[in-house]
Amino acid sequence: MLESTRQHPTRRPTPVGAAAVLGFAAVLALVLGGCGSNDNTTSGTAPTSTTATGDAHAAVTNAFVAFFSGDTPGAEKITLVQNGQAFADTINAQAGSPMAKGTTATVSTVDLDAPGHATVTYTVLIDGKPVLPDQMGEAVDVDGSWKVAQTTFCALLTLEGNPPPVCAVPTTAAAPS
């Protein structure tokens, strides 16, 4: 019997961990720069106003897809995120990222869990490959338009390691009146 062949756990960097870190950095660049395909939207602002539950699901999906799309101009992305003007410098600074052009997002679930609020499960892809699969995010209805919640965008910016000051300011209401 060879006692010395007993396996001992060792700490080694894992490819998954390294890939995750690189993926998060890439996604942030993509999110800010314009990150995806525009398959589910038309040119111009995605329709995000709603009158019924089915419309709300579609509007939330459209807001997420357009926000993460590499084909969506920075000025439009600003309108697709809650408190968008507060993120204008961050979004515009990344607008020219070549990596961003290959990013897309898919939405797998939208749960309208409170008036003016939805929990969203989405995946960010680069060149068709998932880099942030099954992410939980939020959408909020602001004056009749569904937007990617500030908390969702800030979570992605925090992964990058350099969130703007607006991310330190808590949002107090899902849908300002």
MDAnalysis code that builds the backbone (N, CA, C; Angstrom):
import MDAnalysis as mda
import numpy as np

u = mda.Universe.empty(531, n_residues=177, atom_resindex=np.repeat(np.arange(177), 3), trajectory=True)
u.add_TopologyAttr("name", ["N", "CA", "C"] * 177)
u.add_TopologyAttr("resid", np.arange(1, 178))
u.add_TopologyAttr("resname", ["MET", "LEU", "GLU", "SER", "THR", "ARG", "GLN", "HIS", "PRO", "THR", "ARG", "ARG", "PRO", "THR", "PRO", "VAL", "GLY", "ALA", "ALA", "ALA", "VAL", "LEU", "GLY", "PHE", "ALA", "ALA", "VAL", "LEU", "ALA", "LEU", "VAL", "LEU", "GLY", "GLY", "CYS", "GLY", "SER", "ASN", "ASP", "ASN", "THR", "THR", "SER", "GLY", "THR", "ALA", "PRO", "THR", "SER", "THR", "THR", "ALA", "THR", "GLY", "ASP", "ALA", "HIS", "ALA", "ALA", "VAL", "THR", "ASN", "ALA", "PHE", "VAL", "ALA", "PHE", "PHE", "SER", "GLY", "ASP", "THR", "PRO", "GLY", "ALA", "GLU", "LYS", "ILE", "THR", "LEU", "VAL", "GLN", "ASN", "GLY", "GLN", "ALA", "PHE", "ALA", "ASP", "THR", "ILE", "ASN", "ALA", "GLN", "ALA", "GLY", "SER", "PRO", "MET", "ALA", "LYS", "GLY", "THR", "THR", "ALA", "THR", "VAL", "SER", "THR", "VAL", "ASP", "LEU", "ASP", "ALA", "PRO", "GLY", "HIS", "ALA", "THR", "VAL", "THR", "TYR", "THR", "VAL", "LEU", "ILE", "ASP", "GLY", "LYS", "PRO", "VAL", "LEU", "PRO", "ASP", "GLN", "MET", "GLY", "GLU", "ALA", "VAL", "ASP", "VAL", "ASP", "GLY", "SER", "TRP", "LYS", "VAL", "ALA", "GLN", "THR", "THR", "PHE", "CYS", "ALA", "LEU", "LEU", "THR", "LEU", "GLU", "GLY", "ASN", "PRO", "PRO", "PRO", "VAL", "CYS", "ALA", "VAL", "PRO", "THR", "THR", "ALA", "ALA", "ALA", "PRO", "SER"])
u.atoms.positions = np.array([
    [0.836, -1.168, 0.000],
    [0.000, 0.000, 0.000],
    [0.884, 1.235, 0.000],
    [0.622, 2.137, -0.885],
    [1.417, 3.349, -0.989],
    [0.643, 4.524, -0.406],
    [1.012, 4.922, 0.766],
    [0.352, 6.052, 1.415],
    [0.689, 7.362, 0.719],
    [1.839, 7.436, 0.109],
    [2.276, 8.694, -0.491],
    [1.496, 9.057, -1.753],
    [0.691, 8.167, -2.275],
    [-0.080, 8.477, -3.474],
    [-1.406, 9.153, -3.150],
    [-1.652, 9.378, -1.869],
    [-2.879, 10.059, -1.463],
    [-2.899, 11.463, -2.068],
    [-4.025, 11.830, -2.617],
    [-4.125, 13.132, -3.283],
    [-4.308, 14.237, -2.258],
    [-3.564, 15.301, -2.447],
    [-3.674, 16.478, -1.602],
    [-4.188, 17.630, -2.448],
    [-5.160, 18.359, -1.945],
    [-5.648, 19.486, -2.730],
    [-4.556, 20.541, -2.873],
    [-4.447, 21.070, -4.051],
    [-3.488, 22.151, -4.300],
    [-4.238, 23.340, -4.875],
    [-3.703, 24.491, -4.664],
    [-4.319, 25.699, -5.215],
    [-3.586, 26.052, -6.498],
    [-4.283, 25.936, -7.560],
    [-3.741, 26.311, -8.856],
    [-4.743, 27.225, -9.523],
    [-4.269, 28.191, -10.302],
    [-5.223, 29.000, -11.048],
    [-5.993, 28.101, -12.001],
    [-7.266, 28.271, -12.046],
    [-8.079, 27.450, -12.938],
    [-8.377, 28.208, -14.217],
    [-8.473, 27.496, -15.319],
    [-8.830, 28.161, -16.566],
    [-10.192, 28.847, -16.453],
    [-11.100, 28.241, -15.699],
    [-12.419, 28.835, -15.550],
    [-12.312, 30.177, -14.841],
    [-11.520, 30.248, -13.768],
    [-11.361, 31.500, -13.035],
    [-10.725, 32.571, -13.905],
    [-9.672, 32.208, -14.614],
    [-9.013, 33.173, -15.491],
    [-9.942, 33.611, -16.606],
    [-10.672, 32.676, -17.163],
    [-11.607, 33.018, -18.232],
    [-12.704, 33.932, -17.715],
    [-13.146, 33.674, -16.496],
    [-14.200, 34.508, -15.924],
    [-13.721, 35.936, -15.757],
    [-12.503, 36.107, -15.242],
    [-11.967, 37.454, -15.053],
    [-11.836, 38.158, -16.397],
    [-11.285, 37.471, -17.381],
    [-11.154, 38.071, -18.707],
    [-12.516, 38.342, -19.317],
    [-13.429, 37.407, -19.118],
    [-14.778, 37.592, -19.649],
    [-15.467, 38.790, -19.042],
    [-15.319, 38.974, -17.731],
    [-15.943, 40.112, -17.080],
    [-15.365, 41.416, -17.613],
    [-14.064, 41.475, -17.759],
    [-13.439, 42.696, -18.281],
    [-13.899, 42.956, -19.713],
    [-13.952, 41.898, -20.501],
    [-14.392, 42.056, -21.880],
    [-15.844, 42.506, -21.949],
    [-16.661, 41.907, -21.102],
    [-18.077, 42.270, -21.105],
    [-18.263, 43.724, -20.735],
    [-17.517, 44.177, -19.744],
    [-17.658, 45.567, -19.356],
    [-17.286, 46.491, -20.502],
    [-16.210, 46.172, -21.182],
    [-15.835, 46.994, -22.327],
    [-16.935, 46.952, -23.369],
    [-17.532, 45.794, -23.528],
    [-18.576, 45.635, -24.517],
    [-19.854, 46.349, -24.112],
    [-20.194, 46.221, -22.855],
    [-21.404, 46.868, -22.360],
    [-21.315, 48.363, -22.586],
    [-20.180, 48.903, -22.244],
    [-20.018, 50.342, -22.340],
    [-19.826, 50.807, -23.762],
    [-19.199, 49.978, -24.579],
    [-18.858, 50.416, -25.914],
    [-19.916, 50.158, -26.945],
    [-20.806, 49.277, -26.669],
    [-21.792, 48.941, -27.682],
    [-21.616, 47.486, -27.975],
    [-22.413, 46.669, -27.378],
    [-21.995, 45.300, -27.305],
    [-22.914, 44.262, -27.866],
    [-23.348, 44.256, -29.000],
    [-24.062, 43.069, -29.395],
    [-24.722, 43.207, -30.721],
    [-25.524, 42.210, -31.025],
    [-26.243, 42.275, -32.271],
    [-27.554, 42.977, -32.019],
    [-28.100, 43.459, -33.060],
    [-29.340, 44.203, -32.962],
    [-30.472, 43.368, -33.528],
    [-30.355, 42.040, -33.406],
    [-31.313, 41.136, -34.020],
    [-32.748, 41.382, -33.579],
    [-32.976, 41.716, -32.326],
    [-34.328, 41.849, -31.819],
    [-34.819, 43.286, -31.767],
    [-34.095, 44.197, -32.366],
    [-34.512, 45.595, -32.352],
    [-34.380, 46.165, -33.748],
    [-34.961, 47.325, -33.920],
    [-34.797, 48.027, -35.177],
    [-33.830, 49.161, -34.939],
    [-33.387, 49.819, -36.017],
    [-32.534, 50.964, -35.783],
    [-33.367, 52.025, -35.096],
    [-32.749, 52.748, -34.207],
    [-33.502, 53.702, -33.400],
    [-33.785, 53.089, -32.049],
    [-34.494, 53.795, -31.229],
    [-34.756, 53.349, -29.873],
    [-35.691, 52.151, -29.861],
    [-35.321, 51.157, -29.050],
    [-36.163, 49.971, -28.915],
    [-37.463, 50.367, -28.245],
    [-38.575, 49.784, -28.688],
    [-39.839, 50.127, -28.046],
    [-39.866, 49.591, -26.623],
    [-40.026, 50.478, -25.651],
    [-40.008, 50.030, -24.268],
    [-41.242, 50.473, -23.501],
    [-42.217, 51.089, -24.146],
    [-43.456, 51.446, -23.462],
    [-44.369, 50.227, -23.447],
    [-45.163, 50.098, -22.367],
    [-45.982, 48.902, -22.247],
    [-47.388, 49.227, -21.796],
    [-48.312, 48.324, -22.145],
    [-49.675, 48.432, -21.652],
    [-50.175, 47.119, -21.080],
    [-49.510, 46.008, -21.368],
    [-49.941, 44.695, -20.891],
    [-48.726, 43.857, -20.541],
    [-48.960, 42.759, -19.827],
    [-47.869, 41.904, -19.377],
    [-47.003, 41.408, -20.529],
    [-47.624, 40.920, -21.599],
    [-46.865, 40.446, -22.762],
    [-46.031, 41.563, -23.361],
    [-46.607, 42.744, -23.421],
    [-45.866, 43.898, -23.924],
    [-44.704, 44.234, -22.999],
    [-44.917, 44.105, -21.695],
    [-43.848, 44.396, -20.728],
    [-42.683, 43.429, -20.911],
    [-42.980, 42.141, -21.079],
    [-41.911, 41.166, -21.305],
    [-41.106, 41.534, -22.548],
    [-41.809, 41.871, -23.615],
    [-41.131, 42.237, -24.861],
    [-40.326, 43.521, -24.687],
    [-40.887, 44.492, -23.984],
    [-40.197, 45.770, -23.797],
    [-38.931, 45.596, -22.954],
    [-39.006, 44.779, -21.909],
    [-37.828, 44.523, -21.080],
    [-36.761, 43.815, -21.912],
    [-37.164, 42.802, -22.647],
    [-36.227, 42.067, -23.503],
    [-35.578, 43.011, -24.505],
    [-36.381, 43.835, -25.157],
    [-35.844, 44.776, -26.144],
    [-34.867, 45.758, -25.517],
    [-35.169, 46.229, -24.314],
    [-34.274, 47.175, -23.643],
    [-32.922, 46.523, -23.364],
    [-32.930, 45.286, -22.861],
    [-31.669, 44.599, -22.570],
    [-30.894, 44.313, -23.848],
    [-31.565, 43.777, -24.860],
    [-30.886, 43.440, -26.116],
    [-30.277, 44.690, -26.744],
    [-31.029, 45.776, -26.793],
    [-30.519, 47.004, -27.397],
    [-29.390, 47.610, -26.570],
    [-29.530, 47.584, -25.254],
    [-28.499, 48.167, -24.397],
    [-27.160, 47.465, -24.584],
    [-27.168, 46.143, -24.700],
    [-25.936, 45.394, -24.829],
    [-25.457, 45.269, -26.277],
    [-26.201, 45.777, -27.212],
    [-25.864, 45.629, -28.621],
    [-24.729, 46.545, -29.060],
    [-23.780, 45.966, -29.745],
    [-22.684, 46.735, -30.330],
    [-23.152, 47.676, -31.421],
    [-24.341, 47.444, -31.940],
    [-24.879, 48.298, -32.992],
    [-25.642, 49.499, -32.440],
    [-25.861, 49.526, -31.143],
    [-26.619, 50.624, -30.548],
    [-25.670, 51.767, -30.220],
    [-25.935, 52.960, -30.749],
    [-25.068, 54.112, -30.461],
    [-25.089, 54.466, -28.971],
    [-23.998, 55.052, -28.503],
    [-23.882, 55.455, -27.105],
    [-25.035, 56.325, -26.648],
    [-25.442, 57.275, -27.472],
    [-26.536, 58.180, -27.094],
    [-27.824, 57.405, -26.827],
    [-28.066, 56.353, -27.582],
    [-29.258, 55.539, -27.359],
    [-29.107, 54.676, -26.113],
    [-27.901, 54.136, -25.877],
    [-27.669, 53.333, -24.675],
    [-27.982, 54.148, -23.428],
    [-27.653, 55.419, -23.464],
    [-27.909, 56.297, -22.321],
    [-29.403, 56.331, -22.009],
    [-30.240, 56.252, -23.026],
    [-31.694, 56.278, -22.808],
    [-32.239, 54.929, -22.359],
    [-31.437, 53.881, -22.458],
    [-31.891, 52.527, -22.145],
    [-31.510, 52.058, -20.750],
    [-30.805, 52.901, -19.999],
    [-30.408, 52.541, -18.640],
    [-30.981, 53.565, -17.666],
    [-31.432, 53.101, -16.530],
    [-31.970, 53.977, -15.494],
    [-30.892, 55.002, -15.101],
    [-31.284, 56.245, -14.962],
    [-30.358, 57.343, -14.644],
    [-29.245, 57.442, -15.690],
    [-29.609, 57.206, -16.918],
    [-28.641, 57.141, -18.011],
    [-27.703, 58.323, -18.122],
    [-28.197, 59.532, -17.901],
    [-27.325, 60.699, -18.021],
    [-26.169, 60.639, -17.029],
    [-26.380, 60.025, -15.889],
    [-25.314, 59.893, -14.898],
    [-24.207, 58.962, -15.392],
    [-24.523, 58.105, -16.367],
    [-23.551, 57.173, -16.925],
    [-23.024, 57.625, -18.282],
    [-23.413, 58.791, -18.745],
    [-23.071, 59.237, -20.102],
    [-21.568, 59.210, -20.359],
    [-20.776, 59.738, -19.447],
    [-19.323, 59.753, -19.661],
    [-18.768, 58.337, -19.765],
    [-19.236, 57.450, -18.910],
    [-18.763, 56.066, -18.913],
    [-19.151, 55.371, -20.210],
    [-20.402, 55.518, -20.603],
    [-20.881, 54.875, -21.838],
    [-20.165, 55.451, -23.056],
    [-20.065, 56.763, -23.133],
    [-19.423, 57.390, -24.294],
    [-17.931, 57.112, -24.368],
    [-17.274, 56.952, -23.231],
    [-15.838, 56.672, -23.221],
    [-15.517, 55.335, -23.881],
    [-16.449, 54.405, -23.826],
    [-16.222, 53.078, -24.378],
    [-16.884, 52.878, -25.740],
    [-17.528, 53.894, -26.242],
    [-18.328, 53.746, -27.465],
    [-17.534, 53.253, -28.666],
    [-16.254, 53.517, -28.716],
    [-15.464, 53.119, -29.875],
    [-14.756, 51.794, -29.740],
    [-15.018, 51.041, -28.709],
    [-14.310, 49.781, -28.483],
    [-14.568, 48.779, -29.599],
    [-13.510, 48.320, -30.278],
    [-13.708, 47.322, -31.336],
    [-14.273, 46.004, -30.788],
    [-13.888, 45.649, -29.571],
    [-14.383, 44.406, -28.983],
    [-15.896, 44.471, -28.799],
    [-16.387, 45.657, -28.517],
    [-17.812, 45.822, -28.241],
    [-18.686, 45.436, -29.423],
    [-18.184, 45.589, -30.608],
    [-18.990, 45.312, -31.801],
    [-19.414, 43.853, -31.915],
    [-18.696, 42.942, -31.268],
    [-19.032, 41.527, -31.361],
    [-19.913, 41.012, -30.237],
    [-20.445, 41.905, -29.432],
    [-21.208, 41.471, -28.259],
    [-22.700, 41.484, -28.521],
    [-23.368, 40.497, -27.972],
    [-24.817, 40.413, -28.025],
    [-25.319, 40.009, -26.651],
    [-26.601, 40.116, -26.464],
    [-27.218, 39.631, -25.231],
    [-28.495, 38.905, -25.597],
    [-28.768, 37.880, -24.844],
    [-30.048, 37.189, -24.957],
    [-30.731, 37.257, -23.600],
    [-32.035, 37.271, -23.622],
    [-32.819, 37.278, -22.393],
    [-33.586, 35.964, -22.343],
    [-33.399, 35.210, -21.253],
    [-34.095, 33.928, -21.152],
    [-35.352, 34.020, -20.297],
    [-35.366, 34.884, -19.286],
    [-36.579, 35.050, -18.495],
    [-36.763, 36.498, -18.066],
    [-38.018, 36.877, -17.977],
    [-38.421, 38.178, -17.436],
    [-39.529, 37.874, -16.438],
    [-39.305, 38.239, -15.190],
    [-40.292, 38.022, -14.140],
    [-40.766, 39.387, -13.648],
    [-41.997, 39.735, -13.979],
    [-42.572, 40.999, -13.519],
    [-43.004, 40.792, -12.071],
    [-42.090, 41.070, -11.148],
    [-42.285, 40.700, -9.754],
    [-42.854, 41.802, -8.878],
    [-42.972, 43.006, -9.388],
    [-43.580, 44.118, -8.651],
    [-43.958, 45.175, -9.680],
    [-44.895, 46.040, -9.349],
    [-45.224, 47.110, -10.304],
    [-43.978, 47.933, -10.638],
    [-43.705, 48.039, -11.928],
    [-42.559, 48.830, -12.374],
    [-41.210, 48.165, -12.188],
    [-41.197, 46.873, -11.863],
    [-39.930, 46.172, -11.632],
    [-39.984, 44.773, -12.237],
    [-38.884, 44.362, -12.829],
    [-38.766, 43.009, -13.366],
    [-37.392, 42.458, -13.024],
    [-37.345, 41.163, -12.753],
    [-36.085, 40.452, -12.595],
    [-35.835, 39.747, -13.921],
    [-34.617, 39.883, -14.421],
    [-34.276, 39.419, -15.760],
    [-33.097, 38.449, -15.683],
    [-33.200, 37.343, -16.396],
    [-32.061, 36.446, -16.564],
    [-31.575, 36.637, -17.994],
    [-30.308, 37.003, -18.118],
    [-29.756, 37.316, -19.441],
    [-28.352, 36.741, -19.569],
    [-27.910, 36.591, -20.798],
    [-26.577, 36.092, -21.102],
    [-25.910, 37.068, -22.051],
    [-24.669, 37.407, -21.755],
    [-23.886, 38.258, -22.641],
    [-22.950, 37.357, -23.429],
    [-22.919, 37.579, -24.735],
    [-22.091, 36.770, -25.622],
    [-21.109, 37.664, -26.364],
    [-19.942, 37.119, -26.669],
    [-18.980, 37.796, -27.528],
    [-18.751, 36.876, -28.710],
    [-18.974, 37.413, -29.884],
    [-18.854, 36.625, -31.115],
    [-19.622, 35.314, -31.007],
    [-20.807, 35.385, -30.416],
    [-21.685, 34.233, -30.308],
    [-21.377, 33.269, -29.179],
    [-20.322, 33.526, -28.408],
    [-19.944, 32.637, -27.315],
    [-20.299, 33.282, -25.983],
    [-21.010, 32.578, -25.119],
    [-21.384, 33.149, -23.822],
    [-20.151, 33.464, -22.973],
    [-20.083, 34.696, -22.472],
    [-19.012, 35.081, -21.555],
    [-19.563, 35.357, -20.159],
    [-20.811, 35.723, -20.091],
    [-21.499, 35.896, -18.806],
    [-22.858, 35.228, -18.925],
    [-22.900, 33.914, -18.736],
    [-24.174, 33.203, -18.889],
    [-25.085, 33.373, -17.674],
    [-26.360, 33.371, -17.940],
    [-27.398, 33.331, -16.907],
    [-27.191, 34.343, -15.781],
    [-26.982, 35.577, -16.163],
    [-26.829, 36.655, -15.190],
    [-28.201, 37.107, -14.712],
    [-28.279, 37.451, -13.435],
    [-29.519, 38.008, -12.894],
    [-29.393, 39.527, -12.920],
    [-30.393, 40.159, -13.462],
    [-30.401, 41.614, -13.511],
    [-31.799, 42.121, -13.244],
    [-31.940, 43.408, -13.341],
    [-33.226, 44.029, -13.080],
    [-33.548, 45.027, -14.173],
    [-34.838, 45.240, -14.356],
    [-35.334, 46.288, -15.241],
    [-36.347, 47.099, -14.451],
    [-36.437, 48.375, -14.770],
    [-37.395, 49.243, -14.101],
    [-38.168, 50.036, -15.148],
    [-39.415, 50.292, -14.827],
    [-40.265, 51.116, -15.685],
    [-40.131, 52.549, -15.190],
    [-39.575, 53.391, -16.046],
    [-39.396, 54.801, -15.719],
    [-40.263, 55.608, -16.679],
    [-41.297, 56.198, -16.138],
    [-42.208, 57.033, -16.925],
    [-42.740, 56.312, -18.163],
    [-43.072, 55.027, -18.005],
    [-43.666, 54.256, -19.095],
    [-42.676, 53.585, -20.017],
    [-41.371, 53.685, -19.745],
    [-40.349, 53.026, -20.561],
    [-39.522, 52.094, -19.694],
    [-39.394, 50.854, -20.142],
    [-38.577, 49.887, -19.419],
    [-37.112, 50.140, -19.709],
    [-36.301, 50.112, -18.649],
    [-34.867, 50.376, -18.768],
    [-34.083, 49.334, -17.984],
    [-32.841, 49.116, -18.377],
    [-31.921, 48.301, -17.596],
    [-31.709, 49.066, -16.289],
    [-31.882, 48.389, -15.167],
    [-31.763, 49.061, -13.874],
    [-30.323, 49.499, -13.616],
    [-30.204, 50.627, -12.939],
    [-28.897, 51.141, -12.539],
    [-28.116, 50.080, -11.770],
    [-28.785, 49.337, -10.911],
    [-28.103, 48.314, -10.111],
    [-27.473, 47.232, -10.985],
    [-28.140, 46.894, -12.078],
    [-27.606, 45.875, -13.000],
    [-26.364, 46.396, -13.699],
    [-26.436, 47.614, -14.207],
    [-25.292, 48.195, -14.902],
    [-24.127, 48.390, -13.934],
    [-24.421, 48.857, -12.730],
    [-23.361, 49.064, -11.740],
    [-22.705, 47.743, -11.344],
    [-23.477, 46.671, -11.274],
    [-22.895, 45.370, -10.943],
    [-21.865, 44.974, -12.004],
    [-22.165, 45.216, -13.258],
    [-21.218, 44.907, -14.327],
    [-20.003, 45.823, -14.257],
    [-20.230, 47.095, -13.996],
    [-19.120, 48.040, -13.886],
    [-18.231, 47.701, -12.692],
    [-18.823, 47.215, -11.636],
    [-18.057, 46.824, -10.450],
    [-17.180, 45.616, -10.754],
    [-17.668, 44.696, -11.584],
    [-16.851, 43.552, -11.993],
    [-15.584, 44.017, -12.690],
    [-15.706, 45.107, -13.433],
    [-14.552, 45.666, -14.130],
    [-13.567, 46.251, -13.131],
    [-14.072, 46.693, -11.991],
    [-13.195, 47.212, -10.959],
    [-13.126, 48.727, -10.869],
    [-13.886, 49.428, -11.702],
    [-13.814, 50.878, -11.686],
    [-15.189, 51.494, -11.922],
    [-16.133, 51.243, -11.014],
    [-17.466, 51.806, -11.227],
    [-17.454, 53.325, -11.029],
    [-18.265, 54.037, -11.785],
    [-18.331, 55.487, -11.608],
    [-18.987, 55.830, -10.269],
    [-18.800, 57.044, -9.788],
    [-19.365, 57.446, -8.493],
    [-20.873, 57.235, -8.378],
    [-21.598, 57.333, -9.470],
    [-23.050, 57.158, -9.408],
    [-23.423, 55.777, -8.866],
    [-22.553, 54.806, -9.004],
    [-22.845, 53.461, -8.512],
    [-22.843, 53.392, -6.986],
    [-22.246, 54.368, -6.341],
    [-22.246, 54.402, -4.879],
    [-23.524, 55.014, -4.322],
    [-24.326, 55.601, -5.193],
    [-25.567, 56.241, -4.775],
    [-26.702, 55.242, -4.958],
    [-27.354, 54.842, -3.856],
    [-28.442, 53.869, -3.997],
    [-29.649, 54.479, -4.725],
    [-30.302, 53.644, -5.491],
    [-31.558, 54.081, -6.101],
    [-32.633, 53.864, -5.073],
    [-33.566, 54.793, -4.993],
    [-34.578, 54.705, -3.953],
    [-35.935, 54.239, -4.460],
    [-36.136, 54.299, -5.759],
    [-37.435, 53.896, -6.293],
    [-37.244, 53.256, -7.645],
    [-38.019, 52.216, -7.910],
    [-37.948, 51.538, -9.199],
    [-38.522, 52.407, -10.298],
    [-39.593, 53.091, -10.008],
    [-40.239, 53.910, -11.032],
    [-40.584, 55.273, -10.428],
    [-39.732, 56.268, -10.737],
    [-40.004, 57.588, -10.195],
    [-41.364, 58.089, -10.631],
    [-42.059, 58.759, -9.716],
    [-43.383, 59.267, -10.083],
    [-43.320, 60.712, -10.471],
])
